[in-house]
Amino acid sequence: MASSAELERRAEHARQRLTGRLADLRYHVSPSTVASDLLGIDIETIGKDVLALTRQVRSNPVAYGLIAAGIGWLIFSDFARPAAKALSVGGKRRRAKRAARKTAAKRHQA
């Protein structure tokens, strides 16, 4: 039969193993580790890049504002282009109908 000292030593050894396994599990289940494993990206590097970009934007707000406006304009122009084409096609049809009416009216008068 084991003595109380032996049982305490075994319990302490089991606690240390459990603590090590929990720390390992926390590392492998952390959001940054899961994201890097699934997506193949390093979250810490992205965080540093975002902080650097934030500092640059704060130091040059006009330049980055113009860049954002240009990107917005580009996106808006892609969405507005199909509507502009539809309007221009409709405008061409109206002009063609007017011209046909004028031609028909001239023929009718003659």
Z-matrix of the N, CA and C atoms (Angstrom, degrees):
N
C 1 1.439
C 2 1.530 1 108.14
N 3 1.372 2 116.29 1 141.31
C 4 1.456 3 121.25 2 -176.30
C 5 1.519 4 109.90 3 -81.73
N 6 1.324 5 113.76 4 145.19
C 7 1.463 6 119.15 5 179.01
C 8 1.525 7 109.63 6 -79.95
N 9 1.307 8 116.23 7 166.71
C 10 1.460 9 120.70 8 179.93
C 11 1.529 10 110.84 9 -63.97
N 12 1.317 11 118.59 10 -33.88
C 13 1.469 12 122.04 11 178.17
C 14 1.529 13 109.80 12 -64.74
N 15 1.344 14 115.55 13 -41.68
C 16 1.480 15 120.08 14 178.37
C 17 1.528 16 110.25 15 -65.23
N 18 1.308 17 118.95 16 -42.11
C 19 1.456 18 122.43 17 178.52
C 20 1.535 19 111.70 18 -63.64
N 21 1.341 20 115.99 19 -40.60
C 22 1.472 21 119.61 20 177.58
C 23 1.519 22 110.66 21 -63.93
N 24 1.337 23 116.48 22 -40.63
C 25 1.467 24 120.32 23 179.57
C 26 1.530 25 110.37 24 -64.57
N 27 1.322 26 118.03 25 -41.77
C 28 1.463 27 121.76 26 177.68
C 29 1.538 28 110.87 27 -64.62
N 30 1.317 29 116.92 28 -41.94
C 31 1.469 30 121.03 29 179.17
C 32 1.527 31 110.23 30 -63.49
N 33 1.322 32 117.66 31 -42.13
C 34 1.471 33 121.29 32 178.95
C 35 1.529 34 110.25 33 -64.67
N 36 1.302 35 116.69 34 -41.32
C 37 1.471 36 120.35 35 178.24
C 38 1.540 37 110.38 36 -64.02
N 39 1.323 38 117.69 37 -40.84
C 40 1.462 39 121.81 38 178.03
C 41 1.533 40 110.61 39 -64.83
N 42 1.348 41 117.98 40 -39.76
C 43 1.471 42 121.61 41 177.16
C 44 1.522 43 111.12 42 -62.25
N 45 1.317 44 116.36 43 -42.59
C 46 1.471 45 119.64 44 -179.91
C 47 1.522 46 110.97 45 -64.54
N 48 1.334 47 117.42 46 -42.08
C 49 1.467 48 120.37 47 177.52
C 50 1.526 49 110.56 48 -63.60
N 51 1.322 50 116.98 49 -42.68
C 52 1.457 51 121.37 50 179.69
C 53 1.528 52 110.86 51 -64.36
N 54 1.330 53 117.09 52 -41.45
C 55 1.467 54 121.04 53 178.12
C 56 1.527 55 110.38 54 -62.08
N 57 1.317 56 117.32 55 -42.69
C 58 1.458 57 121.36 56 178.34
C 59 1.519 58 111.94 57 -63.61
N 60 1.322 59 116.53 58 -42.67
C 61 1.463 60 120.22 59 179.31
C 62 1.523 61 111.81 60 -66.91
N 63 1.335 62 117.21 61 -39.19
C 64 1.461 63 120.43 62 177.44
C 65 1.523 64 111.56 63 -64.21
N 66 1.335 65 116.97 64 -41.30
C 67 1.465 66 120.27 65 177.95
C 68 1.530 67 110.29 66 -63.43
N 69 1.316 68 116.56 67 -40.96
C 70 1.466 69 120.90 68 178.09
C 71 1.530 70 110.66 69 -64.78
N 72 1.329 71 116.48 70 -42.09
C 73 1.455 72 121.25 71 178.44
C 74 1.530 73 111.14 72 -64.34
N 75 1.342 74 117.24 73 -42.16
C 76 1.472 75 120.33 74 177.49
C 77 1.523 76 111.07 75 -59.82
N 78 1.323 77 116.84 76 -40.36
C 79 1.469 78 119.91 77 179.86
C 80 1.532 79 110.33 78 -64.76
N 81 1.327 80 116.84 79 -46.04
C 82 1.463 81 119.97 80 -174.79
C 83 1.528 82 113.26 81 -75.11
N 84 1.323 83 118.68 82 -17.91
C 85 1.451 84 121.36 83 -178.62
C 86 1.533 85 111.32 84 -105.71
N 87 1.303 86 118.21 85 4.23
C 88 1.467 87 120.17 86 179.58
C 89 1.531 88 109.37 87 -67.15
N 90 1.330 89 118.14 88 149.23
C 91 1.468 90 120.41 89 -178.20
C 92 1.528 91 113.33 90 -57.19
N 93 1.323 92 117.01 91 -38.87
C 94 1.466 93 118.43 92 -179.10
C 95 1.530 94 111.50 93 -67.05
N 96 1.326 95 117.32 94 -38.38
C 97 1.466 96 119.97 95 179.29
C 98 1.527 97 110.96 96 -69.65
N 99 1.324 98 116.93 97 -42.00
C 100 1.459 99 120.01 98 179.10
C 101 1.524 100 110.18 99 -63.23
N 102 1.347 101 116.94 100 -43.91
C 103 1.465 102 120.18 101 179.49
C 104 1.518 103 111.03 102 -63.83
N 105 1.318 104 116.59 103 -42.47
C 106 1.467 105 118.10 104 -179.40
C 107 1.527 106 111.09 105 -67.83
N 108 1.328 107 117.59 106 -34.83
C 109 1.466 108 119.75 107 178.20
C 110 1.523 109 111.79 108 -70.97
N 111 1.322 110 116.85 109 -43.61
C 112 1.468 111 120.44 110 -176.96
C 113 1.519 112 112.61 111 -76.19
N 114 1.325 113 116.79 112 -44.67
C 115 1.462 114 120.85 113 -173.09
C 116 1.521 115 113.56 114 -98.06
N 117 1.312 116 116.24 115 -13.72
C 118 1.453 117 119.69 116 -179.02
C 119 1.523 118 112.94 117 73.07
N 120 1.343 119 117.31 118 27.76
C 121 1.458 120 121.25 119 179.05
C 122 1.513 121 109.33 120 -122.18
N 123 1.307 122 115.79 121 156.53
C 124 1.454 123 121.42 122 179.41
C 125 1.532 124 108.10 123 -103.32
N 126 1.310 125 117.07 124 109.02
C 127 1.459 126 122.74 125 -176.02
C 128 1.525 127 111.02 126 -62.57
N 129 1.313 128 117.36 127 -37.72
C 130 1.465 129 119.83 128 -178.40
C 131 1.521 130 110.76 129 -63.99
N 132 1.316 131 117.77 130 -39.96
C 133 1.465 132 121.50 131 178.52
C 134 1.522 133 110.38 132 -66.06
N 135 1.328 134 117.07 133 -41.17
C 136 1.463 135 120.67 134 178.71
C 137 1.516 136 110.08 135 -63.57
N 138 1.331 137 117.01 136 -40.91
C 139 1.460 138 120.87 137 178.15
C 140 1.520 139 111.52 138 -60.89
N 141 1.321 140 116.73 139 -41.26
C 142 1.466 141 120.46 140 178.33
C 143 1.526 142 110.52 141 -66.35
N 144 1.339 143 116.81 142 -40.12
C 145 1.464 144 120.56 143 178.61
C 146 1.528 145 111.30 144 -64.20
N 147 1.325 146 116.59 145 -40.08
C 148 1.466 147 120.44 146 178.94
C 149 1.526 148 110.55 147 -64.71
N 150 1.326 149 116.55 148 -41.28
C 151 1.468 150 119.61 149 178.06
C 152 1.530 151 111.13 150 -63.62
N 153 1.323 152 117.00 151 -41.55
C 154 1.462 153 120.30 152 178.06
C 155 1.520 154 110.98 153 -64.29
N 156 1.325 155 117.91 154 -41.95
C 157 1.455 156 121.64 155 178.33
C 158 1.530 157 110.67 156 -64.48
N 159 1.322 158 116.74 157 -39.74
C 160 1.463 159 120.50 158 178.17
C 161 1.529 160 110.62 159 -61.62
N 162 1.308 161 116.74 160 -42.36
C 163 1.482 162 119.82 161 177.71
C 164 1.527 163 110.80 162 -63.06
N 165 1.326 164 117.16 163 -41.59
C 166 1.458 165 120.16 164 179.83
C 167 1.520 166 111.61 165 -65.28
N 168 1.318 167 117.11 166 -40.32
C 169 1.469 168 120.66 167 179.36
C 170 1.519 169 110.07 168 -64.67
N 171 1.319 170 116.34 169 -40.98
C 172 1.467 171 119.47 170 178.94
C 173 1.524 172 111.57 171 -66.23
N 174 1.310 173 118.17 172 -32.63
C 175 1.458 174 119.84 173 -179.66
C 176 1.530 175 112.33 174 -81.73
N 177 1.341 176 119.28 175 -23.99
C 178 1.466 177 123.50 176 179.72
C 179 1.536 178 110.42 177 -132.88
N 180 1.320 179 118.83 178 67.15
C 181 1.465 180 118.91 179 -174.43
C 182 1.525 181 113.93 180 -67.46
N 183 1.324 182 118.16 181 -33.68
C 184 1.462 183 120.33 182 -178.03
C 185 1.534 184 110.46 183 -67.62
N 186 1.313 185 116.21 184 -44.58
C 187 1.467 186 119.93 185 -179.21
C 188 1.526 187 111.30 186 -61.50
N 189 1.315 188 115.94 187 -46.63
C 190 1.460 189 118.58 188 -179.32
C 191 1.526 190 111.68 189 -72.53
N 192 1.312 191 117.87 190 -28.16
C 193 1.464 192 120.68 191 173.96
C 194 1.520 193 110.73 192 -64.72
N 195 1.335 194 116.53 193 -41.80
C 196 1.465 195 120.06 194 177.67
C 197 1.530 196 111.58 195 -66.18
N 198 1.325 197 116.05 196 -38.46
C 199 1.466 198 119.59 197 177.19
C 200 1.527 199 109.95 198 -62.98
N 201 1.331 200 116.85 199 -45.51
C 202 1.471 201 120.69 200 179.11
C 203 1.529 202 110.88 201 -62.58
N 204 1.348 203 116.71 202 -39.69
C 205 1.464 204 119.71 203 178.67
C 206 1.528 205 110.55 204 -64.62
N 207 1.318 206 117.21 205 -40.36
C 208 1.467 207 120.78 206 178.16
C 209 1.515 208 112.19 207 -63.67
N 210 1.325 209 116.81 208 -42.32
C 211 1.463 210 120.07 209 178.40
C 212 1.529 211 109.89 210 -65.69
N 213 1.336 212 116.39 211 -41.72
C 214 1.458 213 119.85 212 177.69
C 215 1.516 214 111.92 213 -62.04
N 216 1.319 215 116.12 214 -42.03
C 217 1.467 216 121.33 215 178.64
C 218 1.530 217 110.37 216 -61.25
N 219 1.337 218 115.41 217 -43.82
C 220 1.463 219 120.67 218 179.43
C 221 1.529 220 110.78 219 -61.27
N 222 1.316 221 116.92 220 -45.23
C 223 1.465 222 120.63 221 179.08
C 224 1.525 223 110.11 222 -64.28
N 225 1.333 224 117.28 223 -45.06
C 226 1.454 225 121.15 224 -179.63
C 227 1.526 226 111.02 225 -62.14
N 228 1.325 227 117.30 226 -39.92
C 229 1.468 228 119.73 227 -178.11
C 230 1.527 229 110.86 228 -66.25
N 231 1.339 230 117.58 229 -32.66
C 232 1.465 231 119.44 230 176.59
C 233 1.520 232 111.61 231 -67.04
N 234 1.329 233 117.13 232 -36.22
C 235 1.469 234 119.94 233 178.22
C 236 1.521 235 111.42 234 -77.44
N 237 1.316 236 118.23 235 -32.54
C 238 1.465 237 121.55 236 -176.81
C 239 1.524 238 111.84 237 -79.84
N 240 1.304 239 118.70 238 -23.12
C 241 1.461 240 122.21 239 -175.89
C 242 1.530 241 113.19 240 -60.27
N 243 1.339 242 121.43 241 -46.51
C 244 1.467 243 119.61 242 178.49
C 245 1.524 244 112.70 243 -61.12
N 246 1.330 245 117.37 244 -37.26
C 247 1.467 246 120.23 245 178.08
C 248 1.524 247 110.29 246 -66.36
N 249 1.317 248 117.64 247 -40.09
C 250 1.466 249 120.92 248 179.27
C 251 1.526 250 110.58 249 -64.91
N 252 1.339 251 117.22 250 -38.28
C 253 1.462 252 120.16 251 177.78
C 254 1.522 253 110.69 252 -64.48
N 255 1.318 254 116.41 253 -41.56
C 256 1.463 255 119.94 254 179.73
C 257 1.519 256 110.30 255 -63.05
N 258 1.323 257 117.44 256 -40.09
C 259 1.459 258 120.63 257 179.12
C 260 1.522 259 110.82 258 -66.88
N 261 1.342 260 115.90 259 -41.41
C 262 1.462 261 117.82 260 -178.29
C 263 1.523 262 111.11 261 -67.90
N 264 1.329 263 117.87 262 -35.61
C 265 1.463 264 120.28 263 176.96
C 266 1.517 265 109.39 264 -65.14
N 267 1.332 266 117.20 265 -43.53
C 268 1.460 267 120.49 266 177.67
C 269 1.515 268 111.70 267 -63.29
N 270 1.316 269 117.82 268 -38.88
C 271 1.466 270 122.00 269 177.80
C 272 1.515 271 111.34 270 -63.93
N 273 1.314 272 117.39 271 -39.58
C 274 1.466 273 120.90 272 178.37
C 275 1.518 274 110.56 273 -65.15
N 276 1.316 275 116.06 274 -39.74
C 277 1.466 276 119.38 275 179.62
C 278 1.525 277 110.65 276 -64.90
N 279 1.326 278 116.58 277 -42.57
C 280 1.471 279 119.37 278 179.15
C 281 1.524 280 111.05 279 -63.01
N 282 1.328 281 116.63 280 -42.32
C 283 1.472 282 119.67 281 178.68
C 284 1.523 283 111.25 282 -63.87
N 285 1.335 284 116.86 283 -38.75
C 286 1.465 285 120.76 284 179.32
C 287 1.528 286 110.53 285 -66.38
N 288 1.338 287 117.15 286 -39.35
C 289 1.466 288 119.72 287 178.07
C 290 1.525 289 110.87 288 -65.73
N 291 1.337 290 117.34 289 -41.72
C 292 1.470 291 120.45 290 178.35
C 293 1.523 292 110.88 291 -61.55
N 294 1.329 293 115.82 292 -44.00
C 295 1.465 294 119.72 293 179.69
C 296 1.527 295 110.63 294 -63.82
N 297 1.323 296 117.51 295 -39.09
C 298 1.469 297 120.84 296 179.15
C 299 1.526 298 110.31 297 -65.82
N 300 1.342 299 116.71 298 -39.80
C 301 1.466 300 119.61 299 177.88
C 302 1.528 301 111.58 300 -64.17
N 303 1.341 302 116.25 301 -42.33
C 304 1.472 303 119.80 302 178.90
C 305 1.517 304 111.00 303 -62.98
N 306 1.326 305 116.20 304 -41.64
C 307 1.456 306 120.17 305 178.72
C 308 1.526 307 110.81 306 -64.85
N 309 1.304 308 116.67 307 -41.80
C 310 1.474 309 120.86 308 179.67
C 311 1.531 310 109.77 309 -66.58
N 312 1.331 311 116.52 310 -38.83
C 313 1.478 312 119.40 311 179.16
C 314 1.515 313 110.34 312 -65.90
N 315 1.311 314 118.43 313 -40.10
C 316 1.472 315 121.92 314 178.86
C 317 1.527 316 110.26 315 -64.60
N 318 1.326 317 117.00 316 -41.49
C 319 1.471 318 120.67 317 179.15
C 320 1.539 319 110.23 318 -65.59
N 321 1.315 320 115.36 319 -39.27
C 322 1.471 321 119.59 320 -178.87
C 323 1.536 322 110.55 321 -66.42
N 324 1.337 323 117.57 322 -37.05
C 325 1.462 324 121.76 323 179.62
C 326 1.522 325 111.05 324 -71.28
N 327 1.285 326 118.96 325 -29.96
C 328 1.454 327 122.08 326 -174.55
C 329 1.482 328 114.13 327 -80.89
